[in-house]
Amino acid sequence: MLTSIKKYNTFIDRSNPITKMALALVLFITVVFIHNPNYLFHLSIIMLLAMMLLSGVKFRYLAGLLCLILVLGFISSLYMIFYGEGTTTVYKFGIIHITEESFVRGIHIMMRGLVLSFFGAVIIFTTRITDVFYSLMQQLKIKPKYAYSFMAAVRMVPIIASEYMALRQARKVRKALIHKKYVSGIQGFKTTIITLLSQSIRRAYRLGIAMESKGFDDGPRTYYHKTSFSISDVFLILFTVASVYTAFQLGEMITPFASTDAR
């Protein structure tokens, strides 16, 4: 699916998924402890540029994702903006009390989400889910029975979704022959779940038989697809560190917010 919306690959595509997940965790902890909104403002701009340039995804898909992230980020900040505490009142109506301090705190929370969302989007667009499980097995020594179980479960999700759409189309065609209670409401929900579960159980049984016939076990094994750490991981680490450092430096020179502590 990702190959259909991508235009080009970057060094992040060649980085190890373990490195990406570790950097995402470090960035999350870093963002949580940044209380200066000026730093987060510049960091969110840098991560936005990273998503636009380094994800390799076609612009129209990025534009739609950007709009969604901005809308959800703004909604997440409304509670703090409308009902936060502060001394300098900007607007007050009933229980809604907007102050300069609450507005800055709300935007600060929004920018935290934007930074993590943009960086997370870069990771998602540049990582294949199969590479994640191969890295877990080869670099972190996760047992194959756990990794392959999760891999099979992830692969089942789009299949189940397609089966659900096919079931809906079939019910529309046979609508005149099916009682209404089996199409909508609680009874319709039950029949849909039972149908999908029964098909999933049969598919899982066939998958288990196939893996057993190929001699799959939990012992030592070789891999056709191998993952390893490379110079691309070094570039990704340096890029992340440089992004945070640049945001801190720009936050000292260019200060769009008067407040330096949004706590």
PLY file of the C-alpha trace (Angstrom):
ply
format ascii 1.0
element vertex 263
property float x
property float y
property float z
element edge 262
property int vertex1
property int vertex2
end_header
0.00 0.00 0.00
2.78 2.44 0.89
4.52 1.85 -2.44
1.47 3.19 -4.28
1.60 6.58 -2.55
5.38 7.05 -2.43
7.43 8.92 -5.03
10.98 8.28 -3.78
12.99 6.74 -0.96
15.33 8.45 1.48
17.93 7.35 4.00
15.14 6.92 6.56
13.69 4.11 4.43
17.01 2.28 4.77
17.25 2.80 8.53
16.59 -0.05 10.94
13.06 -0.02 12.45
14.58 -0.51 15.91
16.47 2.77 15.52
13.31 4.56 14.43
11.27 3.27 17.37
14.04 4.09 19.84
14.33 7.64 18.48
10.56 8.06 18.64
10.64 7.08 22.32
13.53 9.46 23.05
11.80 12.28 21.18
8.58 11.65 23.13
10.42 11.94 26.46
12.24 15.05 25.23
9.05 16.77 24.11
7.33 16.01 27.42
10.06 17.86 29.31
10.17 20.88 26.99
8.16 23.66 28.62
9.25 26.57 26.43
6.66 27.00 23.64
9.22 28.77 21.46
11.33 25.61 21.31
8.32 23.48 20.41
7.20 25.96 17.76
10.46 25.65 15.84
10.68 21.90 16.44
7.19 21.39 15.02
8.16 23.39 11.91
11.31 21.28 11.47
9.37 18.03 11.85
6.77 19.28 9.39
9.50 19.90 6.82
10.92 16.46 7.59
7.55 14.86 6.91
7.12 16.78 3.67
10.63 16.12 2.34
11.88 12.87 3.87
8.78 10.68 3.90
8.79 10.42 0.09
4.98 10.43 -0.05
3.03 12.23 -2.76
2.05 15.74 -1.78
-1.73 15.30 -2.04
-1.66 12.54 0.57
0.56 14.61 2.84
-1.76 17.59 2.47
-4.75 15.53 3.58
-2.82 14.09 6.50
-1.57 17.54 7.50
-5.11 18.93 7.60
-6.25 16.01 9.74
-3.34 16.40 12.18
-3.90 20.14 12.51
-7.63 19.75 13.14
-7.15 17.00 15.73
-4.32 18.93 17.37
-6.46 22.05 17.64
-9.35 20.08 19.11
-7.01 18.58 21.72
-5.97 22.07 22.80
-9.49 23.48 23.21
-10.04 22.09 26.71
-6.93 23.83 28.01
-7.73 27.05 26.11
-11.36 27.30 27.22
-11.06 26.14 30.81
-7.43 26.77 31.77
-6.32 29.05 34.56
-4.73 32.47 34.15
-4.78 36.09 35.23
-4.99 38.02 31.95
-8.53 37.49 30.65
-9.03 37.59 26.88
-12.63 36.35 26.66
-15.18 35.12 29.18
-18.65 33.73 28.63
-20.28 31.48 31.19
-17.95 28.63 32.11
-15.67 29.49 29.20
-12.74 31.57 30.41
-9.94 32.19 27.92
-6.79 33.82 29.26
-3.42 34.51 27.68
-1.86 31.86 29.90
-4.45 29.22 29.04
-4.14 30.01 25.33
-0.36 29.53 25.43
-0.75 26.27 27.36
-3.29 25.00 24.85
-1.07 25.84 21.87
1.85 24.29 23.74
-0.04 21.00 24.11
-1.05 21.18 20.46
2.56 21.63 19.34
3.65 18.65 21.41
1.16 16.52 19.52
2.24 18.00 16.19
5.92 17.19 16.76
5.16 13.57 17.65
2.59 13.21 14.87
4.91 14.53 12.16
7.82 12.37 13.30
5.52 9.37 13.67
4.20 9.91 10.15
7.76 9.88 8.80
8.39 6.55 10.54
5.15 5.00 9.31
5.69 6.10 5.71
9.28 4.82 5.63
8.85 1.48 7.44
7.36 -1.78 6.26
5.56 -3.71 8.96
7.36 -6.93 8.03
10.73 -5.24 8.57
9.66 -4.33 12.11
9.10 -7.96 13.05
12.25 -9.12 11.28
14.23 -6.53 13.26
12.61 -7.65 16.51
13.66 -11.24 15.81
17.14 -10.55 14.47
18.32 -7.57 16.52
16.29 -7.90 19.74
16.12 -11.72 19.68
12.34 -11.87 20.09
11.12 -15.46 19.74
9.80 -16.17 16.23
6.53 -17.61 17.53
5.61 -14.22 19.00
6.86 -12.12 16.10
5.24 -14.27 13.42
1.99 -14.36 15.42
1.80 -10.57 15.46
2.83 -10.43 11.80
0.05 -12.84 10.83
-2.45 -10.85 12.89
-1.48 -7.60 11.17
-1.76 -9.24 7.75
-5.25 -10.48 8.67
-6.63 -6.99 9.32
-6.99 -5.85 5.66
-8.34 -9.29 4.72
-11.02 -9.06 7.40
-11.86 -5.51 6.27
-12.28 -6.66 2.66
-14.47 -9.56 3.79
-16.64 -7.16 5.78
-17.14 -4.98 2.69
-17.97 -8.06 0.60
-20.50 -9.14 3.25
-22.15 -5.72 3.15
-22.40 -5.83 -0.64
-23.88 -9.31 -0.52
-26.51 -8.19 1.99
-27.46 -5.25 -0.22
-27.96 -7.59 -3.18
-30.07 -10.02 -1.13
-31.80 -7.36 0.92
-35.27 -8.37 -0.24
-34.69 -11.98 0.87
-33.24 -11.21 4.34
-35.33 -10.12 7.29
-34.54 -6.58 8.42
-33.55 -7.64 11.93
-30.65 -9.70 10.52
-29.27 -6.69 8.65
-29.38 -3.87 11.21
-29.47 -3.48 14.95
-28.04 -5.81 17.58
-29.02 -8.96 15.69
-27.35 -7.70 12.52
-24.21 -6.88 14.49
-24.17 -10.39 15.99
-24.53 -12.10 12.63
-21.76 -9.96 11.14
-19.36 -10.71 14.00
-20.10 -14.44 13.96
-19.57 -14.60 10.19
-16.25 -12.76 10.33
-15.04 -14.78 13.34
-15.89 -18.11 11.72
-14.02 -17.15 8.54
-11.04 -15.94 10.61
-10.93 -19.20 12.57
-10.91 -21.25 9.36
-8.17 -19.04 7.90
-6.07 -19.29 11.07
-6.43 -23.08 11.05
-5.28 -23.29 7.44
-2.36 -20.97 8.23
-1.33 -23.18 11.16
-1.42 -26.29 8.97
0.67 -24.53 6.31
3.30 -23.44 8.83
3.46 -26.90 10.37
3.85 -28.55 6.96
6.81 -26.26 6.24
8.53 -27.33 9.45
8.07 -24.08 11.36
9.16 -24.27 14.99
10.48 -21.98 17.72
14.10 -23.06 17.44
17.07 -21.39 15.70
16.30 -20.33 12.15
17.78 -18.51 9.19
16.20 -15.53 7.43
15.87 -14.74 3.76
15.16 -11.08 4.58
17.91 -9.80 6.84
17.92 -6.51 8.70
20.93 -4.79 10.22
22.20 -1.44 11.38
23.92 0.75 8.78
25.21 4.23 8.09
21.60 5.29 7.46
20.88 4.77 11.17
23.74 7.12 12.02
22.32 9.73 9.63
18.88 9.41 11.22
20.28 9.80 14.75
22.31 12.84 13.71
19.30 14.35 11.96
17.08 13.94 15.04
19.70 15.39 17.38
20.38 18.25 14.98
16.65 18.99 14.71
16.25 19.30 18.47
19.43 21.38 18.80
18.39 23.69 15.95
14.94 24.16 17.50
16.54 25.17 20.80
18.85 27.66 19.10
16.07 29.19 16.99
13.86 29.33 20.09
16.42 31.59 21.75
16.73 33.90 18.74
13.17 33.98 17.38
10.49 34.04 20.08
6.91 34.11 18.74
5.63 33.59 22.30
6.37 35.98 25.15
6.09 33.20 27.72
9.09 30.89 28.18
7.36 28.43 30.53
3.93 27.05 29.66
3.51 24.97 32.81
0 1
1 2
2 3
3 4
4 5
5 6
6 7
7 8
8 9
9 10
10 11
11 12
12 13
13 14
14 15
15 16
16 17
17 18
18 19
19 20
20 21
21 22
22 23
23 24
24 25
25 26
26 27
27 28
28 29
29 30
30 31
31 32
32 33
33 34
34 35
35 36
36 37
37 38
38 39
39 40
40 41
41 42
42 43
43 44
44 45
45 46
46 47
47 48
48 49
49 50
50 51
51 52
52 53
53 54
54 55
55 56
56 57
57 58
58 59
59 60
60 61
61 62
62 63
63 64
64 65
65 66
66 67
67 68
68 69
69 70
70 71
71 72
72 73
73 74
74 75
75 76
76 77
77 78
78 79
79 80
80 81
81 82
82 83
83 84
84 85
85 86
86 87
87 88
88 89
89 90
90 91
91 92
92 93
93 94
94 95
95 96
96 97
97 98
98 99
99 100
100 101
101 102
102 103
103 104
104 105
105 106
106 107
107 108
108 109
109 110
110 111
111 112
112 113
113 114
114 115
115 116
116 117
117 118
118 119
119 120
120 121
121 122
122 123
123 124
124 125
125 126
126 127
127 128
128 129
129 130
130 131
131 132
132 133
133 134
134 135
135 136
136 137
137 138
138 139
139 140
140 141
141 142
142 143
143 144
144 145
145 146
146 147
147 148
148 149
149 150
150 151
151 152
152 153
153 154
154 155
155 156
156 157
157 158
158 159
159 160
160 161
161 162
162 163
163 164
164 165
165 166
166 167
167 168
168 169
169 170
170 171
171 172
172 173
173 174
174 175
175 176
176 177
177 178
178 179
179 180
180 181
181 182
182 183
183 184
184 185
185 186
186 187
187 188
188 189
189 190
190 191
191 192
192 193
193 194
194 195
195 196
196 197
197 198
198 199
199 200
200 201
201 202
202 203
203 204
204 205
205 206
206 207
207 208
208 209
209 210
210 211
211 212
212 213
213 214
214 215
215 216
216 217
217 218
218 219
219 220
220 221
221 222
222 223
223 224
224 225
225 226
226 227
227 228
228 229
229 230
230 231
231 232
232 233
233 234
234 235
235 236
236 237
237 238
238 239
239 240
240 241
241 242
242 243
243 244
244 245
245 246
246 247
247 248
248 249
249 250
250 251
251 252
252 253
253 254
254 255
255 256
256 257
257 258
258 259
259 260
260 261
261 262
